[in-house]
Amino acid sequence: MNTHSKKNVPLSRRNLRLARSRWGRHLGVALEQALAAWSEEFRISIESGDLILIEGKWYITHSGLLRLARHKKCSGIHVEAVDSLCDSAANRFVLKATVYPSKSSSGFVGYGDADPSNVSSLVRGAEMRVAETRAVNRALRKAYGIGICSVEEIGTIPNSSEKIPPQNVNGNGNGNGGGPKVRDRLCQIIRQHKLDPELVKAYAVDFCGTKTLRDASREQVENFVRQLADWAEKDRNALICQLNSYPHPQKEVVS
């Protein structure tokens, strides 16, 4: 489908087509009706990573909520810590977010909490940022009448100290980004757990904190591969949540 004809297809139809290809041909009447309604009312796009399906339930993503806020011309978001409920020594944080849909609005408030017991081991140490995201998500959902939970609010994320033994990665090559052994292991994980390679790549870049995966050190890539394997084995659904928070790369096709 070329770029021009793609724009002529209603968003609800594009969403339904993509949802069926990702999560199964028969989603069910209730899920499809809800998807159609949100497509029209909120301009939610599966292709942009706004919405994902987990165990028969729709979840909106942080990026989807922010896109909605921009589309609705949100006036502002204010976030502050609730000091009386925070304990930095225990990495326990509670934040309050207030969303102002318009300049005249009195604001919609949402609270978000995070501590080591309800965040993934991959973001351990970043509990304050997780709490901020959850607070903003809840405030945005209230402000715009989004009745479904956001992915980032899910608390049942793997919390295990077990780690998969390091793989043998010293066989070939020492360049940045890892040698063939590391790449082979990564490809094996993607195939075994049926993960989207493009989303895994986006997650890897974010995990390593570099502009491109090529810029990452061998140690960073090895750590990412071990963490990816660990998460995929212990809770694939939670991993899929994380991956789907990244938008698919936009590919322009010319007829």
DOBA-664540 format. One record per residue (C-alpha): x, y, z; residue in one letter; residue number from 1. Coordinates in steps of 0.25 Angstrom, whole numbers. Layout:
BEGIN
PT    c1    c2    c3 rest  nr
PT     X     Y     Z    A NUM
...
This chain:
BEGIN
PT    c1    c2    c3 rest  nr
PT     0     0     0    M   1
PT     6    13    -4    N   2
PT     6    25     5    T   3
PT    -5    33    -2    H   4
PT   -15    21    -1    S   5
PT   -11    18    13    K   6
PT   -16    32    17    K   7
PT   -29    29    11    N   8
PT   -32    17    19    V   9
PT   -40    20    32    P  10
PT   -31    19    45    L  11
PT   -41     9    51    S  12
PT   -39     0    39    R  13
PT   -24     1    40    R  14
PT   -24    -2    55    N  15
PT   -33   -14    53    L  16
PT   -25   -19    42    R  17
PT   -12   -18    50    L  18
PT   -18   -23    63    A  19
PT   -23   -36    56    R  20
PT    -9   -38    49    S  21
PT    -2   -36    63    R  22
PT   -12   -43    73    W  23
PT   -20   -52    65    G  24
PT   -31   -52    54    R  25
PT   -43   -53    63    H  26
PT   -41   -42    74    L  27
PT   -56   -43    78    G  28
PT   -67   -33    76    V  29
PT   -65   -26    90    A  30
PT   -50   -23    87    L  31
PT   -52   -19    73    E  32
PT   -64    -9    76    Q  33
PT   -55    -3    87    A  34
PT   -44    -1    77    L  35
PT   -53     5    67    A  36
PT   -58    15    77    A  37
PT   -45    19    82    W  38
PT   -39    20    68    S  39
PT   -50    31    65    E  40
PT   -51    38    78    E  41
PT   -36    39    82    F  42
PT   -29    36    69    R  43
PT   -22    24    76    I  44
PT   -12    17    67    S  45
PT    -7     3    69    I  46
PT     4     6    58    E  47
PT     9    17    67    S  48
PT    10     9    79    G  49
PT    -2    15    86    D  50
PT   -10     2    90    L  51
PT    -6   -12    92    I  52
PT   -14   -25    96    L  53
PT   -10   -33   107    I  54
PT   -18   -46   112    E  55
PT   -30   -41   105    G  56
PT   -30   -27   110    K  57
PT   -26   -14   104    W  58
PT   -16    -5   110    Y  59
PT   -12     9   106    I  60
PT     3    13   107    T  61
PT    10    25   112    H  62
PT    14    30    98    S  63
PT     0    28    94    G  64
PT    -6    37   105    L  65
PT     5    48   102    L  66
PT     1    47    87    R  67
PT   -14    49    91    L  68
PT   -10    61   100    A  69
PT    -2    68    89    R  70
PT   -14    65    79    H  71
PT   -24    71    89    K  72
PT   -14    83    92    K  73
PT   -12    80   106    C  74
PT    -9    93   114    S  75
PT     1    87   123    G  76
PT     5    76   133    I  77
PT    10    79   147    H  78
PT    17    68   155    V  79
PT    22    68   170    E  80
PT    26    58   180    A  81
PT    18    55   192    V  82
PT    29    56   202    D  83
PT    21    50   214    S  84
PT    19    37   206    L  85
PT    33    36   200    C  86
PT    45    28   206    D  87
PT    57    30   197    S  88
PT    66    21   205    A  89
PT    56    10   202    A  90
PT    54    15   187    N  91
PT    39    17   190    R  92
PT    33    29   183    F  93
PT    19    35   182    V  94
PT    17    46   172    L  95
PT     5    55   169    K  96
PT     2    59   155    A  97
PT    -8    70   151    T  98
PT   -12    71   136    V  99
PT   -18    84   131    Y 100
PT   -26    81   118    P 101
PT   -28    96   116    S 102
PT   -23   109   122    K 103
PT   -36   111   130    S 104
PT   -37    96   135    S 105
PT   -35    94   150    S 106
PT   -27    82   147    G 107
PT   -29    66   148    F 108
PT   -20    60   158    V 109
PT   -14    46   158    G 110
PT    -4    39   168    Y 111
PT     7    29   164    G 112
PT    15    20   173    D 113
PT    27    11   171    A 114
PT    37     3   179    D 115
PT    46    -9   177    P 116
PT    34   -18   179    S 117
PT    25   -13   168    N 118
PT    35   -10   157    V 119
PT    43   -18   147    S 120
PT    58   -22   151    S 121
PT    62   -15   138    L 122
PT    58    -1   144    V 123
PT    62    -4   158    R 124
PT    68     9   163    G 125
PT    59    18   155    A 126
PT    46    16   164    E 127
PT    44    31   164    M 128
PT    43    32   149    R 129
PT    34    20   149    V 130
PT    25    27   159    A 131
PT    25    40   151    E 132
PT    21    32   138    T 133
PT     9    25   146    R 134
PT     5    38   152    A 135
PT     4    46   139    V 136
PT    -3    34   132    N 137
PT   -14    34   143    R 138
PT   -16    49   142    A 139
PT   -16    48   127    L 140
PT   -26    37   127    R 141
PT   -35    45   136    K 142
PT   -34    58   128    A 143
PT   -38    51   115    Y 144
PT   -47    40   120    G 145
PT   -39    28   116    I 146
PT   -45    17   124    G 147
PT   -34     6   121    I 148
PT   -22     4   130    C 149
PT    -8     8   124    S 150
PT     3    -2   122    V 151
PT    12     6   132    E 152
PT     2     5   143    E 153
PT     3   -11   143    I 154
PT    10   -15   156    G 155
PT    12   -30   153    T 156
PT    25   -29   147    I 157
PT    37   -39   149    P 158
PT    44   -37   162    N 159
PT    54   -48   163    S 160
PT    69   -47   167    S 161
PT    71   -60   158    E 162
PT    80   -57   146    K 163
PT    83   -66   134    I 164
PT    97   -70   134    P 165
PT   106   -62   125    P 166
PT   107   -67   111    Q 167
PT   120   -70   104    N 168
PT   122   -57    97    V 169
PT   137   -57    95    N 170
PT   138   -66    83    G 171
PT   138   -56    71    N 172
PT   141   -41    70    G 173
PT   143   -30    81    N 174
PT   136   -18    74    G 175
PT   125   -10    80    N 176
PT   111   -16    79    G 177
PT   116   -30    82    G 178
PT   122   -41    73    G 179
PT   115   -52    66    P 180
PT   112   -60    79    K 181
PT   105   -48    85    V 182
PT    97   -46    72    R 183
PT    94   -61    71    D 184
PT    88   -61    85    R 185
PT    80   -49    83    L 186
PT    74   -55    70    C 187
PT    71   -68    77    Q 188
PT    63   -61    88    I 189
PT    55   -53    78    I 190
PT    52   -66    70    R 191
PT    49   -74    82    Q 192
PT    39   -64    89    H 193
PT    34   -58    76    K 194
PT    38   -44    78    L 195
PT    38   -32    69    D 196
PT    52   -30    64    P 197
PT    50   -15    62    E 198
PT    44   -13    75    L 199
PT    55   -21    82    V 200
PT    66   -12    75    K 201
PT    58     1    80    A 202
PT    58    -5    94    Y 203
PT    73    -9    93    A 204
PT    77     5    89    V 205
PT    69    11   101    D 206
PT    74     1   110    F 207
PT    89     4   106    C 208
PT    86    19   107    G 209
PT    93    21    93    T 210
PT    88    28    80    K 211
PT    90    15    72    T 212
PT    93     1    76    L 213
PT   106     2    69    R 214
PT   110    12    79    D 215
PT   108     3    91    A 216
PT   120    -5    97    S 217
PT   121   -20    97    R 218
PT   118   -20   112    E 219
PT   105   -12   110    Q 220
PT   100   -21    99    V 221
PT   103   -34   107    E 222
PT    96   -28   119    N 223
PT    84   -25   110    F 224
PT    84   -39   104    V 225
PT    84   -46   118    R 226
PT    73   -37   123    Q 227
PT    65   -39   111    L 228
PT    66   -54   112    A 229
PT    63   -54   127    D 230
PT    50   -45   125    W 231
PT    45   -53   113    A 232
PT    46   -66   121    E 233
PT    40   -61   134    K 234
PT    29   -52   129    D 235
PT    27   -50   114    R 236
PT    15   -42   115    N 237
PT    22   -32   123    A 238
PT    33   -31   113    L 239
PT    23   -30   102    I 240
PT    17   -18   109    C 241
PT    31   -11   110    Q 242
PT    34   -14    95    L 243
PT    21    -9    90    N 244
PT    23     5    98    S 245
PT    33     8    86    Y 246
PT    27    12    73    P 247
PT    29     4    61    H 248
PT    39    11    51    P 249
PT    31    18    40    Q 250
PT    34    13    27    K 251
PT    30    21    15    E 252
PT    26    13     3    V 253
PT    25    20   -11    V 254
PT    16    14   -22    S 255
